[in-house]
Amino acid sequence: MVIEIDELTRRRTSEIFKTLKSPVKIYLFTTTMHCLHCNEVEEIVDIISSLSPLISVEKCTCNADHPQARKFRIDKHPAIVIHGEREFNIRYFGLPVGYEFGVVIDSIVAASTGIVKLPSRIIDLVKSINTPIHIQVFVTPTCPYCPSIAKTAHSFAVLNQNITADVIEVTEFPELSKRYGIYAVPKTVINDTVEFEGAVSTDAFLRHVMRAIDLSRRVG
């Protein structure tokens, strides 16, 4: 598959990137083993980085045993990790096309500026979380409801480094679809204990996170 990003999208993305404040580094993890869209994701990342001098890319063609992959806990490919001046746990697995292209663009801006589009009370509550949280949002490129949930998850990760937010293009990882019983998207799984479907409000999303925290404390 040859990736093409039309001129209008390039111009609009370049305009968005004019709001970047600090450098952003994109870590791209691919593999020489079976990988459905590693080459295409590399093309997309190269195009994105060409649209702003503040964006750099570090590439690793490696398996899960590679030191860099272990450091970032990369267990599937292709994987995109987005860092600003701080090492945020913002991750995208799969090919970010269709509606999901905007998720990656918005996450780059958030990583650069540290600014997220959430109510101040939500921001304060997310910042107060002191328990490790792993959010997995399963999406498809054609789902118009997926980006809002994906962006919320990445925003939470920007606010709090205890939170790891993975957005996963589910059709590329059928084993995960089977494991989590994914029949509709978006589907969100938190700490493997709390699950919900659909594009819920940020308040509802945070309630699910807090429920996962409560469950982990009971087990602990």
ChimeraX commands (.cxc) that place a marker at each C-alpha (Angstrom):
marker #1 position 0.00,0.00,0.00 radius 0.5
marker #1 position 1.29,3.45,-0.95 radius 0.5
marker #1 position 0.37,6.15,1.53 radius 0.5
marker #1 position -0.81,9.41,0.03 radius 0.5
marker #1 position -1.70,12.49,2.05 radius 0.5
marker #1 position -3.36,15.10,-0.11 radius 0.5
marker #1 position -2.04,18.65,-0.33 radius 0.5
marker #1 position -4.97,20.14,1.60 radius 0.5
marker #1 position -4.37,17.80,4.55 radius 0.5
marker #1 position -0.66,18.62,4.48 radius 0.5
marker #1 position -1.39,22.36,4.55 radius 0.5
marker #1 position -3.90,22.03,7.36 radius 0.5
marker #1 position -1.52,19.87,9.38 radius 0.5
marker #1 position 1.30,22.36,8.84 radius 0.5
marker #1 position -0.97,25.13,10.13 radius 0.5
marker #1 position -1.83,23.06,13.20 radius 0.5
marker #1 position 1.86,22.43,13.84 radius 0.5
marker #1 position 2.51,26.17,14.00 radius 0.5
marker #1 position 1.05,25.93,17.53 radius 0.5
marker #1 position 3.85,23.60,18.68 radius 0.5
marker #1 position 5.88,25.05,21.55 radius 0.5
marker #1 position 8.62,22.55,22.36 radius 0.5
marker #1 position 10.27,19.71,20.43 radius 0.5
marker #1 position 8.46,16.42,19.94 radius 0.5
marker #1 position 10.16,13.10,19.33 radius 0.5
marker #1 position 8.31,10.26,17.67 radius 0.5
marker #1 position 9.67,6.80,18.35 radius 0.5
marker #1 position 8.70,4.37,15.61 radius 0.5
marker #1 position 8.94,0.65,16.26 radius 0.5
marker #1 position 8.73,-1.75,13.33 radius 0.5
marker #1 position 9.84,-5.32,12.80 radius 0.5
marker #1 position 11.18,-7.49,10.00 radius 0.5
marker #1 position 8.84,-10.26,11.13 radius 0.5
marker #1 position 5.16,-10.34,10.16 radius 0.5
marker #1 position 3.85,-6.78,10.32 radius 0.5
marker #1 position 0.78,-5.82,8.37 radius 0.5
marker #1 position 1.49,-2.10,7.91 radius 0.5
marker #1 position 4.99,-1.32,9.21 radius 0.5
marker #1 position 6.14,0.22,5.92 radius 0.5
marker #1 position 3.04,2.38,5.59 radius 0.5
marker #1 position 3.31,3.66,9.16 radius 0.5
marker #1 position 6.92,4.62,8.50 radius 0.5
marker #1 position 5.77,6.59,5.45 radius 0.5
marker #1 position 3.17,8.43,7.52 radius 0.5
marker #1 position 5.63,9.26,10.30 radius 0.5
marker #1 position 8.14,10.58,7.77 radius 0.5
marker #1 position 5.48,12.80,6.20 radius 0.5
marker #1 position 4.34,14.11,9.59 radius 0.5
marker #1 position 7.89,14.92,10.70 radius 0.5
marker #1 position 8.53,16.79,7.43 radius 0.5
marker #1 position 5.77,19.26,8.29 radius 0.5
marker #1 position 7.49,20.84,11.31 radius 0.5
marker #1 position 11.14,21.40,12.29 radius 0.5
marker #1 position 10.14,20.70,15.90 radius 0.5
marker #1 position 9.31,17.07,15.15 radius 0.5
marker #1 position 12.04,14.43,15.00 radius 0.5
marker #1 position 11.83,10.67,14.53 radius 0.5
marker #1 position 13.84,7.83,16.02 radius 0.5
marker #1 position 13.29,4.46,14.34 radius 0.5
marker #1 position 13.86,1.01,15.74 radius 0.5
marker #1 position 13.39,-2.10,13.61 radius 0.5
marker #1 position 13.46,-4.62,16.42 radius 0.5
marker #1 position 11.62,-7.30,18.35 radius 0.5
marker #1 position 10.25,-7.19,21.87 radius 0.5
marker #1 position 13.61,-8.25,23.35 radius 0.5
marker #1 position 15.43,-5.17,22.07 radius 0.5
marker #1 position 16.48,-2.78,24.90 radius 0.5
marker #1 position 14.60,0.16,23.38 radius 0.5
marker #1 position 11.46,-1.96,22.95 radius 0.5
marker #1 position 11.72,-3.15,26.56 radius 0.5
marker #1 position 12.19,0.41,27.77 radius 0.5
marker #1 position 8.95,1.53,26.11 radius 0.5
marker #1 position 7.16,-1.80,26.73 radius 0.5
marker #1 position 6.53,-2.40,23.02 radius 0.5
marker #1 position 4.95,-5.81,22.50 radius 0.5
marker #1 position 3.37,-5.37,19.05 radius 0.5
marker #1 position 4.12,-3.62,15.77 radius 0.5
marker #1 position 3.92,-1.12,14.26 radius 0.5
marker #1 position 4.08,1.17,17.28 radius 0.5
marker #1 position 4.30,4.94,17.62 radius 0.5
marker #1 position 5.40,6.53,20.88 radius 0.5
marker #1 position 5.10,10.31,21.24 radius 0.5
marker #1 position 7.28,12.29,23.66 radius 0.5
marker #1 position 7.51,15.99,24.36 radius 0.5
marker #1 position 10.03,17.51,26.76 radius 0.5
marker #1 position 8.66,14.90,29.18 radius 0.5
marker #1 position 8.41,11.21,28.40 radius 0.5
marker #1 position 4.69,10.78,28.03 radius 0.5
marker #1 position 3.14,7.33,27.78 radius 0.5
marker #1 position 1.28,8.18,24.56 radius 0.5
marker #1 position 1.24,5.20,22.22 radius 0.5
marker #1 position -0.45,4.21,18.97 radius 0.5
marker #1 position -0.39,0.69,17.58 radius 0.5
marker #1 position -1.27,0.13,13.95 radius 0.5
marker #1 position -1.87,2.30,10.92 radius 0.5
marker #1 position -3.18,5.80,11.82 radius 0.5
marker #1 position -5.27,6.60,8.77 radius 0.5
marker #1 position -8.84,7.75,8.25 radius 0.5
marker #1 position -10.28,9.30,11.38 radius 0.5
marker #1 position -7.25,8.14,13.39 radius 0.5
marker #1 position -4.76,10.37,11.56 radius 0.5
marker #1 position -6.15,13.34,13.48 radius 0.5
marker #1 position -5.65,11.50,16.78 radius 0.5
marker #1 position -1.91,11.31,16.19 radius 0.5
marker #1 position -1.74,14.96,15.08 radius 0.5
marker #1 position -3.64,16.17,18.15 radius 0.5
marker #1 position -1.48,14.03,20.43 radius 0.5
marker #1 position 1.68,15.56,18.96 radius 0.5
marker #1 position 0.33,19.03,19.70 radius 0.5
marker #1 position -0.62,18.05,23.25 radius 0.5
marker #1 position 2.82,16.53,23.86 radius 0.5
marker #1 position 4.49,19.73,22.61 radius 0.5
marker #1 position 2.32,22.24,24.43 radius 0.5
marker #1 position 1.27,20.26,27.50 radius 0.5
marker #1 position -2.23,21.61,26.90 radius 0.5
marker #1 position -5.24,19.31,26.71 radius 0.5
marker #1 position -8.84,20.18,25.85 radius 0.5
marker #1 position -10.53,18.96,29.00 radius 0.5
marker #1 position -12.56,20.69,31.75 radius 0.5
marker #1 position -10.38,22.05,34.56 radius 0.5
marker #1 position -12.04,19.84,37.18 radius 0.5
marker #1 position -11.27,16.75,35.08 radius 0.5
marker #1 position -7.68,17.92,34.66 radius 0.5
marker #1 position -7.26,18.31,38.43 radius 0.5
marker #1 position -8.68,14.87,39.16 radius 0.5
marker #1 position -6.55,13.15,36.51 radius 0.5
marker #1 position -3.41,14.87,37.81 radius 0.5
marker #1 position -4.15,13.56,41.31 radius 0.5
marker #1 position -4.05,9.89,40.28 radius 0.5
marker #1 position -1.11,8.13,41.95 radius 0.5
marker #1 position -1.80,4.57,40.79 radius 0.5
marker #1 position -0.46,3.03,37.56 radius 0.5
marker #1 position -3.20,3.00,34.93 radius 0.5
marker #1 position -3.10,1.24,31.58 radius 0.5
marker #1 position -5.77,2.35,29.12 radius 0.5
marker #1 position -6.32,0.51,25.85 radius 0.5
marker #1 position -8.68,2.08,23.33 radius 0.5
marker #1 position -9.55,-0.16,20.41 radius 0.5
marker #1 position -10.45,1.67,17.21 radius 0.5
marker #1 position -10.82,1.36,13.45 radius 0.5
marker #1 position -9.97,4.02,10.84 radius 0.5
marker #1 position -13.57,4.22,9.61 radius 0.5
marker #1 position -15.17,4.76,13.04 radius 0.5
marker #1 position -16.26,8.40,13.48 radius 0.5
marker #1 position -16.85,7.92,17.21 radius 0.5
marker #1 position -13.41,6.52,18.02 radius 0.5
marker #1 position -11.26,9.69,17.89 radius 0.5
marker #1 position -12.96,11.40,20.84 radius 0.5
marker #1 position -12.22,8.46,23.13 radius 0.5
marker #1 position -8.71,8.01,21.76 radius 0.5
marker #1 position -7.91,11.70,22.27 radius 0.5
marker #1 position -9.27,11.61,25.82 radius 0.5
marker #1 position -7.07,8.64,26.68 radius 0.5
marker #1 position -3.96,10.35,25.27 radius 0.5
marker #1 position -4.90,13.56,27.08 radius 0.5
marker #1 position -5.00,11.67,30.38 radius 0.5
marker #1 position -1.49,10.35,29.64 radius 0.5
marker #1 position -0.24,13.90,29.01 radius 0.5
marker #1 position -1.62,15.02,32.35 radius 0.5
marker #1 position -0.25,12.17,34.42 radius 0.5
marker #1 position 2.79,9.97,33.80 radius 0.5
marker #1 position 1.20,7.22,35.88 radius 0.5
marker #1 position -1.16,6.73,32.96 radius 0.5
marker #1 position -0.21,4.76,29.84 radius 0.5
marker #1 position -2.67,5.26,26.99 radius 0.5
marker #1 position -2.64,2.89,24.03 radius 0.5
marker #1 position -4.77,3.44,20.95 radius 0.5
marker #1 position -4.91,0.19,18.98 radius 0.5
marker #1 position -6.19,-0.32,15.44 radius 0.5
marker #1 position -7.99,-3.53,16.29 radius 0.5
marker #1 position -8.28,-5.10,12.83 radius 0.5
marker #1 position -4.48,-5.40,12.73 radius 0.5
marker #1 position -4.39,-7.36,15.99 radius 0.5
marker #1 position -7.07,-10.07,15.80 radius 0.5
marker #1 position -5.65,-11.87,18.83 radius 0.5
marker #1 position -6.49,-8.82,20.96 radius 0.5
marker #1 position -9.93,-8.62,19.41 radius 0.5
marker #1 position -10.53,-12.20,20.47 radius 0.5
marker #1 position -9.01,-11.74,23.93 radius 0.5
marker #1 position -11.17,-8.74,24.80 radius 0.5
marker #1 position -14.28,-9.78,22.90 radius 0.5
marker #1 position -14.34,-6.73,20.66 radius 0.5
marker #1 position -17.43,-6.69,18.47 radius 0.5
marker #1 position -17.88,-2.91,18.28 radius 0.5
marker #1 position -15.61,0.13,18.53 radius 0.5
marker #1 position -14.57,2.17,20.28 radius 0.5
marker #1 position -14.00,-0.26,23.12 radius 0.5
marker #1 position -11.90,0.76,26.09 radius 0.5
marker #1 position -10.17,-1.56,28.55 radius 0.5
marker #1 position -8.60,-0.17,31.74 radius 0.5
marker #1 position -6.10,-2.24,33.73 radius 0.5
marker #1 position -7.71,-5.38,32.25 radius 0.5
marker #1 position -10.47,-5.02,34.86 radius 0.5
marker #1 position -12.88,-2.37,33.58 radius 0.5
marker #1 position -14.33,-2.31,30.07 radius 0.5
marker #1 position -16.82,-0.10,28.27 radius 0.5
marker #1 position -18.00,0.51,24.73 radius 0.5
marker #1 position -18.92,3.68,22.90 radius 0.5
marker #1 position -17.98,7.33,22.89 radius 0.5
marker #1 position -18.72,8.31,26.47 radius 0.5
marker #1 position -18.25,11.72,28.07 radius 0.5
marker #1 position -14.98,12.64,29.76 radius 0.5
marker #1 position -16.78,12.47,33.11 radius 0.5
marker #1 position -17.90,8.91,32.39 radius 0.5
marker #1 position -14.42,7.99,31.14 radius 0.5
marker #1 position -12.87,9.25,34.37 radius 0.5
marker #1 position -15.43,7.36,36.45 radius 0.5
marker #1 position -14.34,4.15,34.73 radius 0.5
marker #1 position -10.70,4.99,35.49 radius 0.5
marker #1 position -11.52,5.61,39.14 radius 0.5
marker #1 position -13.42,2.31,39.27 radius 0.5
marker #1 position -10.33,0.53,37.93 radius 0.5
marker #1 position -8.25,2.20,40.64 radius 0.5
marker #1 position -10.73,1.09,43.28 radius 0.5
marker #1 position -10.66,-2.49,42.00 radius 0.5
marker #1 position -6.85,-2.56,42.01 radius 0.5
marker #1 position -6.77,-1.33,45.60 radius 0.5
marker #1 position -9.21,-4.05,46.68 radius 0.5
marker #1 position -7.04,-6.70,45.08 radius 0.5
marker #1 position -3.92,-5.17,46.55 radius 0.5
marker link #1:1,2 radius 0.2
marker link #1:2,3 radius 0.2
marker link #1:3,4 radius 0.2
marker link #1:4,5 radius 0.2
marker link #1:5,6 radius 0.2
marker link #1:6,7 radius 0.2
marker link #1:7,8 radius 0.2
marker link #1:8,9 radius 0.2
marker link #1:9,10 radius 0.2
marker link #1:10,11 radius 0.2
marker link #1:11,12 radius 0.2
marker link #1:12,13 radius 0.2
marker link #1:13,14 radius 0.2
marker link #1:14,15 radius 0.2
marker link #1:15,16 radius 0.2
marker link #1:16,17 radius 0.2
marker link #1:17,18 radius 0.2
marker link #1:18,19 radius 0.2
marker link #1:19,20 radius 0.2
marker link #1:20,21 radius 0.2
marker link #1:21,22 radius 0.2
marker link #1:22,23 radius 0.2
marker link #1:23,24 radius 0.2
marker link #1:24,25 radius 0.2
marker link #1:25,26 radius 0.2
marker link #1:26,27 radius 0.2
marker link #1:27,28 radius 0.2
marker link #1:28,29 radius 0.2
marker link #1:29,30 radius 0.2
marker link #1:30,31 radius 0.2
marker link #1:31,32 radius 0.2
marker link #1:32,33 radius 0.2
marker link #1:33,34 radius 0.2
marker link #1:34,35 radius 0.2
marker link #1:35,36 radius 0.2
marker link #1:36,37 radius 0.2
marker link #1:37,38 radius 0.2
marker link #1:38,39 radius 0.2
marker link #1:39,40 radius 0.2
marker link #1:40,41 radius 0.2
marker link #1:41,42 radius 0.2
marker link #1:42,43 radius 0.2
marker link #1:43,44 radius 0.2
marker link #1:44,45 radius 0.2
marker link #1:45,46 radius 0.2
marker link #1:46,47 radius 0.2
marker link #1:47,48 radius 0.2
marker link #1:48,49 radius 0.2
marker link #1:49,50 radius 0.2
marker link #1:50,51 radius 0.2
marker link #1:51,52 radius 0.2
marker link #1:52,53 radius 0.2
marker link #1:53,54 radius 0.2
marker link #1:54,55 radius 0.2
marker link #1:55,56 radius 0.2
marker link #1:56,57 radius 0.2
marker link #1:57,58 radius 0.2
marker link #1:58,59 radius 0.2
marker link #1:59,60 radius 0.2
marker link #1:60,61 radius 0.2
marker link #1:61,62 radius 0.2
marker link #1:62,63 radius 0.2
marker link #1:63,64 radius 0.2
marker link #1:64,65 radius 0.2
marker link #1:65,66 radius 0.2
marker link #1:66,67 radius 0.2
marker link #1:67,68 radius 0.2
marker link #1:68,69 radius 0.2
marker link #1:69,70 radius 0.2
marker link #1:70,71 radius 0.2
marker link #1:71,72 radius 0.2
marker link #1:72,73 radius 0.2
marker link #1:73,74 radius 0.2
marker link #1:74,75 radius 0.2
marker link #1:75,76 radius 0.2
marker link #1:76,77 radius 0.2
marker link #1:77,78 radius 0.2
marker link #1:78,79 radius 0.2
marker link #1:79,80 radius 0.2
marker link #1:80,81 radius 0.2
marker link #1:81,82 radius 0.2
marker link #1:82,83 radius 0.2
marker link #1:83,84 radius 0.2
marker link #1:84,85 radius 0.2
marker link #1:85,86 radius 0.2
marker link #1:86,87 radius 0.2
marker link #1:87,88 radius 0.2
marker link #1:88,89 radius 0.2
marker link #1:89,90 radius 0.2
marker link #1:90,91 radius 0.2
marker link #1:91,92 radius 0.2
marker link #1:92,93 radius 0.2
marker link #1:93,94 radius 0.2
marker link #1:94,95 radius 0.2
marker link #1:95,96 radius 0.2
marker link #1:96,97 radius 0.2
marker link #1:97,98 radius 0.2
marker link #1:98,99 radius 0.2
marker link #1:99,100 radius 0.2
marker link #1:100,101 radius 0.2
marker link #1:101,102 radius 0.2
marker link #1:102,103 radius 0.2
marker link #1:103,104 radius 0.2
marker link #1:104,105 radius 0.2
marker link #1:105,106 radius 0.2
marker link #1:106,107 radius 0.2
marker link #1:107,108 radius 0.2
marker link #1:108,109 radius 0.2
marker link #1:109,110 radius 0.2
marker link #1:110,111 radius 0.2
marker link #1:111,112 radius 0.2
marker link #1:112,113 radius 0.2
marker link #1:113,114 radius 0.2
marker link #1:114,115 radius 0.2
marker link #1:115,116 radius 0.2
marker link #1:116,117 radius 0.2
marker link #1:117,118 radius 0.2
marker link #1:118,119 radius 0.2
marker link #1:119,120 radius 0.2
marker link #1:120,121 radius 0.2
marker link #1:121,122 radius 0.2
marker link #1:122,123 radius 0.2
marker link #1:123,124 radius 0.2
marker link #1:124,125 radius 0.2
marker link #1:125,126 radius 0.2
marker link #1:126,127 radius 0.2
marker link #1:127,128 radius 0.2
marker link #1:128,129 radius 0.2
marker link #1:129,130 radius 0.2
marker link #1:130,131 radius 0.2
marker link #1:131,132 radius 0.2
marker link #1:132,133 radius 0.2
marker link #1:133,134 radius 0.2
marker link #1:134,135 radius 0.2
marker link #1:135,136 radius 0.2
marker link #1:136,137 radius 0.2
marker link #1:137,138 radius 0.2
marker link #1:138,139 radius 0.2
marker link #1:139,140 radius 0.2
marker link #1:140,141 radius 0.2
marker link #1:141,142 radius 0.2
marker link #1:142,143 radius 0.2
marker link #1:143,144 radius 0.2
marker link #1:144,145 radius 0.2
marker link #1:145,146 radius 0.2
marker link #1:146,147 radius 0.2
marker link #1:147,148 radius 0.2
marker link #1:148,149 radius 0.2
marker link #1:149,150 radius 0.2
marker link #1:150,151 radius 0.2
marker link #1:151,152 radius 0.2
marker link #1:152,153 radius 0.2
marker link #1:153,154 radius 0.2
marker link #1:154,155 radius 0.2
marker link #1:155,156 radius 0.2
marker link #1:156,157 radius 0.2
marker link #1:157,158 radius 0.2
marker link #1:158,159 radius 0.2
marker link #1:159,160 radius 0.2
marker link #1:160,161 radius 0.2
marker link #1:161,162 radius 0.2
marker link #1:162,163 radius 0.2
marker link #1:163,164 radius 0.2
marker link #1:164,165 radius 0.2
marker link #1:165,166 radius 0.2
marker link #1:166,167 radius 0.2
marker link #1:167,168 radius 0.2
marker link #1:168,169 radius 0.2
marker link #1:169,170 radius 0.2
marker link #1:170,171 radius 0.2
marker link #1:171,172 radius 0.2
marker link #1:172,173 radius 0.2
marker link #1:173,174 radius 0.2
marker link #1:174,175 radius 0.2
marker link #1:175,176 radius 0.2
marker link #1:176,177 radius 0.2
marker link #1:177,178 radius 0.2
marker link #1:178,179 radius 0.2
marker link #1:179,180 radius 0.2
marker link #1:180,181 radius 0.2
marker link #1:181,182 radius 0.2
marker link #1:182,183 radius 0.2
marker link #1:183,184 radius 0.2
marker link #1:184,185 radius 0.2
marker link #1:185,186 radius 0.2
marker link #1:186,187 radius 0.2
marker link #1:187,188 radius 0.2
marker link #1:188,189 radius 0.2
marker link #1:189,190 radius 0.2
marker link #1:190,191 radius 0.2
marker link #1:191,192 radius 0.2
marker link #1:192,193 radius 0.2
marker link #1:193,194 radius 0.2
marker link #1:194,195 radius 0.2
marker link #1:195,196 radius 0.2
marker link #1:196,197 radius 0.2
marker link #1:197,198 radius 0.2
marker link #1:198,199 radius 0.2
marker link #1:199,200 radius 0.2
marker link #1:200,201 radius 0.2
marker link #1:201,202 radius 0.2
marker link #1:202,203 radius 0.2
marker link #1:203,204 radius 0.2
marker link #1:204,205 radius 0.2
marker link #1:205,206 radius 0.2
marker link #1:206,207 radius 0.2
marker link #1:207,208 radius 0.2
marker link #1:208,209 radius 0.2
marker link #1:209,210 radius 0.2
marker link #1:210,211 radius 0.2
marker link #1:211,212 radius 0.2
marker link #1:212,213 radius 0.2
marker link #1:213,214 radius 0.2
marker link #1:214,215 radius 0.2
marker link #1:215,216 radius 0.2
marker link #1:216,217 radius 0.2
marker link #1:217,218 radius 0.2
marker link #1:218,219 radius 0.2
marker link #1:219,220 radius 0.2
view
